[in-house]
C-alpha cells in the first residue's frame, strides 16, 4: 500500500464529485456596448458634456444549455453576462461630476462536450436537477473606452457606449461517482482561537 505524507493507504472509497468534461477560456473585447439608465439618470446623461466610467462589475451570469443536433455529447452553451457601470457625468469641464449607474448585457455562445448522459438527478437538496451544469469563472471586467454619443437631431437623447475587456472560463461538469484512496479522516491541527484584540491592537500588529 502506498503512503501519503507518511500515512498508509487504508481503503478505497466511492465518493461523488463534479467531473469537468470540457472547458474553455475566453478573452473578449466587447466593443461599444450600449448601457441603459433609469429615467432620472438618463436626464443626467442627456445634460452631460462628457463622461468617465470609473467602475464596471458583472452582476449576473445566466446559462441556456441545449444539445447539439447530430453531435451526441456536445452542447451549445449560451452565456449571458449582465454588467453594471458606474458613470461620472460632467456638465462642464472642471465641475463636480454626478454619479449615475447603467446596465448592459452580452451573450456569448460556445460548444462544449458534456458526455452523453441525459439523466435527471433527484435528491433532498436539489430535486429534479439536470446533471449537466455550466459554471463560469469571470475576472473583473476592464473598461477600455467610454463614449457619449448624441442621437440624431432633433432628439436630445444621448447614449453611453462602453468597450469592455472580459476574461472568463466556461466549463461543463456532471456529478459522478469515483473511487479514491482513503488514508485517514481530515482532523485539523490548528486550535480554534478567539481574537479579542481591540482595533488599535490589531492595527499595530499589521
For each residue, the residues with C-beta under 8 A, 3 or more apart:
1: 8 9
2: 9 181
3: 6 7 8 9
4: 7 9 181 183
5: 183
6: 3
7: 3 4 183 184
8: 1 3 183
9: 1 2 3 4 181 182 183
10: 182 183 184
11: 181 182
12: 179 180 181 182
13: 179 180 181 182
14: 177 178 179 180
15: 177 178 180
16: 175 176 177 178
17: 175 176 178
18: 133 173 174 175 176
19: 173 174 175 176 178
20: 23 171 172 173
21: 112 113 114 115 172 173 174
22: 112 113 114 171 172
23: 20 112 169 170 171 172
24: 110 112 169 170 171
25: 167 168 169 170
26: 108 110 166 167 168 169 170
27: 165 166 167
28: 106 108 165 166 168
29: 144 163 164 165 166
30: 33 106 163 164 165 166
31: 163
32: 147 161 162 163
33: 30 83 104 106 161 162 163 164
34: 104 159 160 161
35: 83 85 87 102 103 104 160 161 162
36: 102 103 104
37: 41 42 44 45 100 101 102 160
38: 41 42
39: 42 43
40: 43 44
41: 37 38 44 45 100 101 102
42: 37 38 39 45 46 157
43: 39 40 46 47
44: 37 40 41 47 48 89 98 100
45: 37 41 42 48 51 87 89 100 148 158 160
46: 42 43 156 157 158
47: 43 44 89 91
48: 44 45 51 89 90 91 98 148 158
49: 90 91 92 93 148
50: 90 93 148
51: 45 48 87 88 89 90 146 148 160
52: 87 88 90 97 146
53: 56 85 86 87 88 143 146 162
54: 86 87 88 99
55: 85 86 143
56: 53 83 84 85 86 141 142 143 162 164
57: 83 84 140 141
58: 61 81 82 83 138 140 141 166
59: 82 83 84 103
60: 81 82
61: 58 79 80 81 82 136 138
62: 79 80 82
63: 77 78 79 80 134 136
64: 77 78 80
65: 75 76 77 78 114 130 132 134 172
66: 75 76
67: 72 74 75 76 118
68: 71 74 75 76 111
69:
70:
71: 68 74
72: 67 116
73: 113 114 115 116
74: 67 68 71 111 112 113 114
75: 65 66 67 68 111 112 113 114 132 172
76: 65 66 67 68 109 110 111
77: 63 64 65 109 110 111 112 134 170 172
78: 63 64 65 107 108 109
79: 61 62 63 107 108 109 110 134 136 168 170
80: 61 62 63 64 105 106 107
81: 58 60 61 105 106 107 108 138 166
82: 58 59 60 61 62 103 104 105
83: 33 35 56 57 58 59 103 104 105 106 141 164
84: 56 57 59 101 102 103
85: 35 53 55 56 101 102 103 104 143 160 162
86: 53 54 55 56 99 100 101
87: 35 45 51 52 53 54 99 100 101 102 146 160
88: 51 52 53 54 97 98 99
89: 44 45 47 48 51 97 98 99 100
90: 48 49 50 51 52 93 95 97
91: 47 48 49 95 98
92: 49 95
93: 49 50 90
94:
95: 90 91 92
96:
97: 52 88 89 90
98: 44 48 88 89 91
99: 54 86 87 88 89
100: 37 41 44 45 86 87 89
101: 37 41 84 85 86 87
102: 35 36 37 41 84 85 87 160
103: 35 36 59 82 83 84 85
104: 33 34 35 36 82 83 85 162
105: 80 81 82 83
106: 28 30 33 80 81 83 164 166
107: 78 79 80 81
108: 26 28 78 79 81 168
109: 76 77 78 79
110: 24 26 76 77 79 170
111: 68 74 75 76 77
112: 21 22 23 24 74 75 77 134 170 171 172
113: 21 22 73 74 75 172
114: 21 22 65 73 74 75 132 172 174
115: 21 73 174
116: 72 73
117: 131 132 174
118: 67
119: 131
120: 128 129 130 131
121: 126 128 129 130 131 175
122: 127 128 129
123: 126 127 129
124: 127
125:
126: 121 123 129
127: 122 123 124
128: 120 121 122
129: 120 121 122 123 126
130: 65 120 121 133
131: 117 119 120 121 174 175
132: 65 75 114 117 172 173 174
133: 18 130 172 173 174
134: 63 65 77 79 112 170 171 172 173
135: 170 171 173
136: 61 63 79 168 169 170 171
137: 168 169
138: 58 61 81 141 166 167 168
139: 166 167 168
140: 57 58
141: 56 57 58 83 138 164 165 166
142: 56 164 165 166
143: 53 55 56 85 146 162 163 164
144: 29 163 164 165
145: 162 163
146: 51 52 53 87 143 160 161 162 163
147: 32 160 161 162
148: 45 48 49 50 51 158 159 160
149: 158 159 160 161
150: 157 158 159
151: 155 156 157 158 159
152: 155
153:
154:
155: 151 152
156: 46 151
157: 42 46 150 151
158: 45 46 48 148 149 150 151
159: 34 148 149 150 151
160: 34 35 37 45 51 85 87 102 146 147 148 149
161: 32 33 34 35 146 147 149
162: 32 33 35 53 56 85 104 143 145 146 147
163: 29 30 31 32 33 143 144 145 146
164: 29 30 33 56 83 106 141 142 143 144
165: 27 28 29 30 141 142 144
166: 26 27 28 29 30 58 81 106 138 139 141 142
167: 25 26 27 138 139
168: 25 26 28 79 108 136 137 138 139
169: 23 24 25 26 136 137
170: 23 24 25 26 77 79 110 112 134 135 136
171: 20 22 23 24 112 134 135 136
172: 20 21 22 23 65 75 77 112 113 114 132 133 134
173: 18 19 20 21 132 133 134 135
174: 18 19 21 114 115 117 131 132 133
175: 16 17 18 19 121 131
176: 16 17 18 19
177: 14 15 16
178: 14 15 16 17 19
179: 12 13 14
180: 12 13 14 15
181: 2 4 9 11 12 13
182: 9 10 11 12 13
183: 4 5 7 8 9 10
184: 7 10 187
185:
186:
187: 184
188:
189:
190:
191:
192:
193:
194:
195: 202
196:
197: 201 202 205
198: 201 202
199: 202 203
200: 203 204
201: 197 198 204 205
202: 195 197 198 199 205 206
203: 199 200 206
204: 200 201
205: 197 201 202
206: 202 203
